[in-house]
Amino acid sequence: MPQETATASLVTVTDDTFATIVLAADRPVLVDFWAEWCPPCRMIEKSLAELAQEFGDRMVVAKLNTDENPAATRRYAVMSLPTLLVFRQGEVVASIVGARPKTYLRQALTAQTEG
């Protein structure tokens, strides 16, 4: 995916691209661990897309399909979906488990981009 579109939309991450897109990022990255069969995952999908636009170049918002990418799912011990992990400099600095309202997500992400 071209870098210019990655700053303004949801980025798809896989086991193969996780290190490059998430761990080596120069800004915070929110990774949405989700699955097709997960209704709560679909509930927050629109909010995450809107927040990706809103946060623009302050944060990358990425999605990782847990069924297709078991290595990252295991590495970060994701047991419930959706799980949202915020990474900064390759480390998990915040986590949100379960579907949350957009206002809650915005507040949590704002706290991570101001640090």
PEPE-V936900 format. One record per backbone hydrogen bond with DSSP energy under -1.0 kcal/mol. NH is the residue of the N-H (numbers start at 0). CO is the residue of the C=O. E is the energy in kcal/mol with one decimal. If there is no record, write none. Layout:
NH,CO,E  NH,CO,E
This chain:
5,1,-1.4  6,2,-1.0  7,4,-1.1  10,60,-2.3  12,62,-3.1  17,13,-1.4  20,16,-2.9  21,17,-2.6  22,17,-1.5  23,18,-1.6  24,21,-1.0  28,86,-2.3  29,59,-3.1  30,84,-3.1  31,61,-3.1  32,82,-3.1  33,63,-2.2  37,34,-1.5  41,37,-1.5  42,38,-1.8  43,39,-1.3  47,43,-2.5  48,44,-2.1  49,45,-2.3  50,46,-2.6  51,47,-2.3  52,48,-1.5  53,49,-2.3  54,50,-3.0  55,51,-1.1  57,54,-3.1  59,27,-2.4  61,29,-3.7  62,10,-2.8  63,31,-3.0  65,33,-3.3  68,64,-1.2  72,68,-1.3  73,69,-2.5  74,70,-2.8  75,71,-1.9  76,73,-1.9  77,72,-2.4  82,32,-1.6  83,95,-3.4  84,30,-2.3  85,93,-2.9  86,28,-3.1  87,90,-2.7  90,87,-1.6  92,85,-3.3  93,85,-1.2  95,83,-2.6  97,81,-3.5  104,100,-2.2  105,101,-3.0  106,102,-2.1  107,103,-2.4  108,104,-2.7  109,105,-2.6  110,106,-1.9  111,107,-1.2  112,108,-1.6  113,109,-1.1
